[in-house]
Amino acid sequence: MQTLCDDPVSVVVAFTDDGKVRPWKIRWGNALYHVRRVNMVHGSREGRTRIFYFSCSNDTNAWKLRLDTETLEWRMVEHYAGA
């Protein structure tokens, strides 16, 4: 089931050897999710601000996360349960 949202989330990230950001854990409300895969990363611009989108998943869920590089704010924009 797909849920569209625009909720603030806390994200623990890891940095790869080549300097890329990889979401590792997501806290959304009272739930803590472990990310197993980063399926896609793409960027866009909103004015002068660079925005990155991370499509992530584990064995049962998938998420689309949004990172605002100006404010360093993470937001959950899509959630798929039963992925």
Buried (B, 14 or more C-beta within 10 A) or exposed (E): EEEEEEEEBEBEBEEEEEEEBBBBEBBBEEEEBEBEEBEEBEEEEEEEEEBBBBBBBBEEBBBBBBBBEEEEEBBBBBBBEEE
